[in-house]
């Protein structure tokens, strides 16, 4: 049985949205995987952006490394992907159904987004008998694996009637768009603004900390994208097209397929009405059923509509992600095996006691709910 991991820490140094604790998070996880779980150091790949001499955590490099990790995994292997960095989300395109009405994304250092749909597609390639655990300490990380079953959390409404109602709302949006009206406008207003500011707070033990959300409002994300790519005047509804223009084949495959997704939107309605996932048709006219990410486990730092905190302890200079720190605190407190369910529930308790608003989530097949965390 092989044990392999990919750890991503992005602090975005020198930018207006710089974080402090992300690289520390993956360094702590690296040590934990080696000391507690017996991972060989040579089989742990780390991508960070604070060492410019090493391979950077760009969208392409993260995709390639994660695909390699999954491709090499065999039955019986244990795989871990840990991400600490900014998260953002894009309103879904008009006429496209999504359970949360957004594409949840992680934000590589070059702003080349990786979406929840991509994670679903990559996790679906995990071989039978192999297990991939994803830990995402980022904002809007709830539901980062699209279609994975929500075991602990409040991000999804899984009742069929609600799904149908959401789809019809998206159709109404499509009809209103030519009139210059979009229900996403008000959403963007609440999401917008440069509100990832640093603020001071006091934890339960009296420790004074500075906190900054690991969240990129859409306006802030677009500004960074324009700055890094030289593009100008990128509109919120044109982000996907801009990413394809800049990164080409290295951008999300889902962005390049967006037009065909629109053409298949009506058939997606039929799929929901009969309680099935959408079925796509390839060029030969045969049916290709969407794959399901049943061999992946997601532990999210927060819900899809929440923000994860980046913490800096004023007195000691220690920096970390609140969720990553909770995981390490739990593991340090016991040598016994901890199930995925126990890990998330206990992390919720710790963060609540520390006066954080974020509520971690767990997404996986039923068979992994009470399985040991990682091993």
C-alpha positions as CSV (number, residue, x, y, z in Angstrom):
1,X,0.0,0.0,0.0
2,X,1.4,3.4,-1.1
3,X,0.8,6.6,0.7
4,X,1.2,9.8,-1.3
5,X,0.2,13.4,-0.9
6,X,0.0,16.7,-2.7
7,X,0.1,19.8,-0.4
8,X,-0.6,23.3,-1.8
9,X,0.1,26.5,0.3
10,X,-0.4,29.9,-1.3
11,X,0.3,33.1,0.6
12,X,0.1,35.5,-2.4
13,X,3.1,37.5,-1.2
14,X,3.3,41.1,-2.4
15,X,-0.4,41.3,-3.4
16,X,-3.3,43.3,-1.8
17,X,-4.7,40.0,-0.7
18,X,-1.6,38.5,0.9
19,X,-2.1,35.8,3.5
20,X,0.2,34.6,6.3
21,X,-0.7,31.1,7.4
22,X,-1.2,29.0,4.2
23,X,2.4,27.8,3.7
24,X,2.6,27.1,7.4
25,X,-0.5,24.9,7.2
26,X,1.0,22.6,4.6
27,X,4.3,22.4,6.4
28,X,2.5,21.2,9.5
29,X,0.4,18.7,7.5
30,X,3.6,17.4,5.8
31,X,5.2,16.7,9.2
32,X,1.9,15.2,10.5
33,X,1.7,12.8,7.5
34,X,5.2,11.7,8.0
35,X,5.2,11.4,11.8
36,X,1.7,10.1,12.5
37,X,0.6,8.4,9.3
38,X,3.9,7.0,7.9
39,X,3.9,8.8,4.6
40,X,7.4,8.7,3.0
41,X,8.7,12.3,2.6
42,X,9.7,11.5,-1.0
43,X,6.0,10.8,-1.8
44,X,4.8,14.1,-0.5
45,X,4.9,16.9,-3.1
46,X,4.6,20.5,-1.8
47,X,3.8,23.5,-4.0
48,X,4.2,26.9,-2.3
49,X,4.5,30.4,-3.6
50,X,6.9,31.8,-1.0
51,X,9.9,30.0,-2.6
52,X,10.3,31.3,-6.1
53,X,13.1,28.8,-6.9
54,X,10.6,25.9,-6.7
55,X,7.7,24.9,-8.9
56,X,4.9,27.5,-8.4
57,X,1.3,26.5,-7.5
58,X,-0.2,27.8,-10.7
59,X,-3.5,26.4,-12.1
60,X,-1.7,24.2,-14.6
61,X,0.9,22.9,-12.1
62,X,-1.8,22.1,-9.5
63,X,-3.9,20.3,-12.1
64,X,-1.0,18.4,-13.4
65,X,0.2,17.4,-10.0
66,X,-3.2,16.3,-8.8
67,X,-3.9,14.3,-12.0
68,X,-0.5,12.6,-11.6
69,X,-1.4,11.8,-7.9
70,X,-4.7,10.3,-9.0
71,X,-3.4,8.5,-12.0
72,X,-0.6,6.7,-10.0
73,X,-2.9,5.7,-7.2
74,X,-3.7,2.0,-7.2
75,X,-6.2,-0.1,-5.2
76,X,-5.3,0.0,-1.5
77,X,-3.4,3.3,-1.8
78,X,-4.0,6.3,0.4
79,X,-3.9,9.7,-1.3
80,X,-4.1,13.2,0.3
81,X,-4.6,16.6,-1.2
82,X,-4.4,19.6,1.1
83,X,-5.1,23.1,-0.1
84,X,-4.6,26.3,1.9
85,X,-5.2,29.5,0.1
86,X,-7.9,31.8,-1.2
87,X,-11.2,30.6,-2.5
88,X,-13.7,32.3,-4.6
89,X,-16.9,31.5,-6.5
90,X,-18.4,32.4,-9.8
91,X,-22.2,32.7,-10.3
92,X,-23.2,29.9,-12.6
93,X,-23.9,30.8,-16.2
94,X,-27.4,31.6,-17.3
95,X,-29.5,28.5,-17.9
96,X,-27.0,26.1,-16.2
97,X,-28.1,24.2,-13.1
98,X,-25.9,24.0,-10.1
99,X,-26.9,22.8,-6.6
100,X,-25.5,25.9,-4.9
101,X,-26.0,28.4,-7.8
102,X,-22.2,29.0,-7.9
103,X,-19.0,27.4,-9.1
104,X,-16.9,27.1,-6.0
105,X,-13.2,27.5,-6.9
106,X,-9.7,27.4,-5.4
107,X,-7.4,30.3,-6.5
108,X,-3.9,29.3,-7.7
109,X,-1.2,31.9,-7.6
110,X,-1.7,32.9,-11.2
111,X,-5.5,33.3,-10.8
112,X,-6.2,30.3,-13.1
113,X,-9.2,29.0,-11.2
114,X,-9.9,25.3,-10.5
115,X,-13.6,24.6,-10.1
116,X,-15.8,22.2,-8.2
117,X,-16.7,20.6,-11.5
118,X,-13.1,19.9,-12.2
119,X,-12.6,18.4,-8.8
120,X,-15.6,16.1,-9.4
121,X,-14.1,15.0,-12.8
122,X,-10.7,14.4,-11.3
123,X,-11.9,12.6,-8.2
124,X,-14.1,10.4,-10.5
125,X,-10.9,9.0,-11.9
126,X,-9.7,7.6,-8.6
127,X,-9.4,3.9,-9.0
128,X,-11.6,1.5,-7.2
129,X,-10.1,0.6,-3.8
130,X,-8.0,3.7,-3.8
131,X,-9.0,6.6,-1.5
132,X,-8.4,10.3,-1.9
133,X,-8.9,12.7,1.0
134,X,-9.1,16.4,0.2
135,X,-8.7,19.0,2.9
136,X,-9.5,22.5,1.7
137,X,-8.9,25.4,4.1
138,X,-10.3,28.1,1.9
139,X,-13.4,30.2,1.6
140,X,-16.5,28.7,0.0
141,X,-14.9,25.3,0.2
142,X,-18.2,23.6,1.0
143,X,-19.2,21.5,-2.0
144,X,-15.8,21.8,-3.6
145,X,-16.3,18.4,-5.1
146,X,-19.4,18.9,-7.2
147,X,-22.0,16.1,-6.7
148,X,-20.3,14.6,-3.7
149,X,-22.8,13.7,-1.0
150,X,-23.0,16.2,1.9
151,X,-22.7,14.3,5.2
152,X,-22.1,17.2,7.5
153,X,-23.1,20.7,6.4
154,X,-25.7,23.1,5.3
155,X,-24.5,24.0,1.8
156,X,-26.9,21.9,-0.3
157,X,-30.7,21.4,-0.6
158,X,-31.0,17.9,-1.9
159,X,-34.8,17.6,-2.2
160,X,-35.9,17.1,-5.8
161,X,-38.5,19.8,-5.7
162,X,-35.9,22.4,-4.6
163,X,-33.6,21.3,-7.4
164,X,-36.3,21.7,-9.9
165,X,-37.3,25.1,-8.5
166,X,-33.7,26.2,-8.7
167,X,-33.5,25.2,-12.4
168,X,-36.6,27.1,-13.3
169,X,-35.2,30.2,-11.6
170,X,-32.1,29.9,-13.8
171,X,-34.4,29.7,-16.8
172,X,-36.2,32.9,-15.7
173,X,-32.8,34.6,-15.4
174,X,-32.1,33.7,-19.0
175,X,-35.3,35.3,-20.0
176,X,-34.6,38.4,-18.0
177,X,-31.0,38.8,-19.2
178,X,-31.9,40.4,-22.6
179,X,-33.8,43.1,-20.6
180,X,-30.6,43.9,-18.6
181,X,-31.9,42.2,-15.4
182,X,-30.0,39.5,-13.6
183,X,-30.7,38.0,-10.2
184,X,-27.0,37.6,-9.7
185,X,-26.5,41.3,-9.7
186,X,-27.7,41.7,-6.1
187,X,-25.6,38.6,-5.2
188,X,-22.5,40.2,-6.7
189,X,-23.2,43.4,-4.8
190,X,-23.1,41.6,-1.5
191,X,-20.1,39.6,-2.6
192,X,-18.2,42.5,-4.0
193,X,-15.8,45.0,-2.4
194,X,-12.4,44.5,-1.0
195,X,-13.6,43.1,2.3
196,X,-10.7,40.6,2.9
197,X,-9.3,43.2,5.4
198,X,-7.3,42.3,8.5
199,X,-9.2,42.8,11.8
200,X,-8.2,42.2,15.4
201,X,-10.1,39.7,17.6
202,X,-9.7,37.8,20.8
203,X,-9.9,34.1,21.1
204,X,-11.5,32.2,24.0
205,X,-8.1,31.9,25.8
206,X,-7.7,35.7,25.6
207,X,-5.0,35.5,22.9
208,X,-5.1,38.6,20.6
209,X,-5.1,37.7,16.9
210,X,-5.3,39.4,13.6
211,X,-7.7,37.6,11.2
212,X,-8.1,37.9,7.4
213,X,-10.6,35.9,5.4
214,X,-9.3,33.5,2.8
215,X,-11.8,35.0,0.4
216,X,-11.5,36.8,-2.9
217,X,-14.6,38.9,-3.7
218,X,-15.3,38.7,-7.4
219,X,-14.3,42.3,-7.9
220,X,-11.0,41.7,-6.2
221,X,-10.3,38.5,-8.1
222,X,-10.9,40.3,-11.4
223,X,-8.5,43.1,-10.4
224,X,-5.8,40.6,-9.7
225,X,-6.5,38.6,-12.9
226,X,-6.2,41.8,-14.9
227,X,-3.0,42.8,-13.1
228,X,-1.4,39.4,-13.6
229,X,-2.5,38.8,-17.2
230,X,-2.4,42.3,-18.7
231,X,-6.1,42.0,-19.6
232,X,-8.3,45.0,-19.1
233,X,-12.0,45.6,-18.5
234,X,-12.9,42.0,-17.7
235,X,-16.6,41.8,-16.9
236,X,-17.9,39.5,-14.1
237,X,-20.0,37.5,-16.6
238,X,-17.0,37.2,-18.9
239,X,-14.5,35.7,-16.4
240,X,-14.6,32.2,-17.9
241,X,-14.0,33.5,-21.4
242,X,-11.1,35.6,-20.2
243,X,-9.5,32.6,-18.5
244,X,-9.8,30.6,-21.7
245,X,-8.4,33.5,-23.7
246,X,-5.4,33.9,-21.4
247,X,-4.6,30.3,-20.4
248,X,-6.0,28.4,-23.3
249,X,-5.7,24.6,-22.9
250,X,-4.3,25.2,-19.4
251,X,-7.6,26.7,-18.2
252,X,-10.6,24.8,-16.9
253,X,-11.9,22.3,-19.4
254,X,-15.4,23.1,-18.0
255,X,-15.0,26.7,-19.2
256,X,-14.2,25.6,-22.7
257,X,-17.2,23.4,-22.7
258,X,-19.6,26.0,-21.3
259,X,-21.3,26.7,-24.7
260,X,-22.2,23.0,-25.2
261,X,-23.4,22.9,-21.6
262,X,-25.8,25.7,-22.4
263,X,-27.1,23.7,-25.4
264,X,-27.7,20.7,-23.2
265,X,-29.4,22.8,-20.4
266,X,-33.0,21.7,-21.3
267,X,-32.0,18.0,-21.2
268,X,-30.5,18.7,-17.8
269,X,-34.1,19.6,-16.7
270,X,-35.3,16.2,-17.9
271,X,-32.6,14.5,-15.9
272,X,-33.6,16.3,-12.7
273,X,-37.3,15.5,-13.3
274,X,-36.6,11.8,-13.4
275,X,-34.1,12.0,-10.5
276,X,-30.9,11.3,-12.5
277,X,-27.8,13.3,-13.3
278,X,-27.4,14.9,-16.7
279,X,-26.5,12.7,-19.6
280,X,-24.3,14.1,-22.3
281,X,-24.0,13.0,-25.9
282,X,-20.6,12.7,-27.7
283,X,-20.0,13.3,-31.4
284,X,-20.9,9.7,-32.3
285,X,-24.3,10.1,-30.8
286,X,-23.8,7.6,-28.0
287,X,-24.7,8.4,-24.4
288,X,-22.0,9.2,-21.9
289,X,-23.2,9.2,-18.3
290,X,-21.4,11.6,-15.9
291,X,-19.0,9.9,-13.5
292,X,-19.5,10.2,-9.8
293,X,-16.7,11.1,-7.3
294,X,-17.4,8.2,-4.9
295,X,-13.8,7.5,-4.0
296,X,-13.1,11.0,-2.7
297,X,-13.6,12.5,0.7
298,X,-13.8,16.3,1.2
299,X,-13.2,18.0,4.5
300,X,-14.1,21.7,3.9
301,X,-13.0,24.5,6.2
302,X,-16.5,26.1,5.9
303,X,-19.8,26.0,4.1
304,X,-20.2,27.1,0.5
305,X,-21.5,30.5,1.5
306,X,-18.9,31.0,4.3
307,X,-15.4,32.2,4.7
308,X,-12.4,30.5,6.3
309,X,-10.1,32.5,8.5
310,X,-6.3,33.1,8.2
311,X,-5.0,33.8,11.7
312,X,-1.9,35.7,12.9
313,X,-1.1,35.6,16.6
314,X,0.1,39.1,17.5
315,X,2.2,38.0,20.6
316,X,4.1,35.0,19.0
317,X,3.9,35.7,15.3
318,X,2.4,32.3,14.7
319,X,0.2,32.2,11.5
320,X,-2.2,29.5,10.4
321,X,-5.6,28.7,9.0
322,X,-8.3,28.2,11.6
323,X,-9.5,24.9,10.2
324,X,-6.0,23.5,9.6
325,X,-5.0,24.4,13.1
326,X,-8.2,22.7,14.5
327,X,-7.3,19.5,12.7
328,X,-3.7,19.5,14.1
329,X,-5.1,20.3,17.6
330,X,-7.4,17.3,17.4
331,X,-4.6,15.0,16.2
332,X,-2.2,16.2,18.8
333,X,-4.8,15.5,21.5
334,X,-5.0,11.8,20.9
335,X,-3.2,8.8,19.4
336,X,-6.5,7.0,18.8
337,X,-8.0,6.7,15.3
338,X,-10.4,9.5,14.5
339,X,-13.2,9.0,12.0
340,X,-13.9,11.6,9.3
341,X,-17.2,12.3,11.0
342,X,-15.5,12.8,14.4
343,X,-12.8,15.0,12.9
344,X,-15.3,17.5,11.3
345,X,-17.7,17.5,14.3
346,X,-14.8,18.2,16.7
347,X,-13.3,20.8,14.4
348,X,-16.7,22.5,14.5
349,X,-16.7,22.5,18.3
350,X,-13.2,24.0,18.5
351,X,-13.9,26.8,16.0
352,X,-17.1,27.6,17.7
353,X,-15.4,27.9,21.1
354,X,-12.7,30.0,19.5
355,X,-15.5,32.3,18.2
356,X,-15.1,31.6,14.6
357,X,-18.2,31.7,12.4
358,X,-17.1,29.1,9.9
359,X,-18.6,25.6,10.1
360,X,-16.5,22.8,8.5
361,X,-18.2,20.3,6.3
362,X,-17.8,16.7,5.2
363,X,-18.6,15.4,1.7
364,X,-18.3,11.7,0.8
365,X,-20.0,8.4,0.1
366,X,-21.8,6.8,3.1
367,X,-19.1,4.1,3.4
368,X,-16.5,6.7,4.3
369,X,-18.4,8.6,6.9
370,X,-17.1,6.5,9.9
371,X,-13.9,5.4,8.3
372,X,-10.6,6.6,10.0
373,X,-9.4,10.0,8.9
374,X,-6.7,9.7,6.1
375,X,-5.6,6.1,6.9
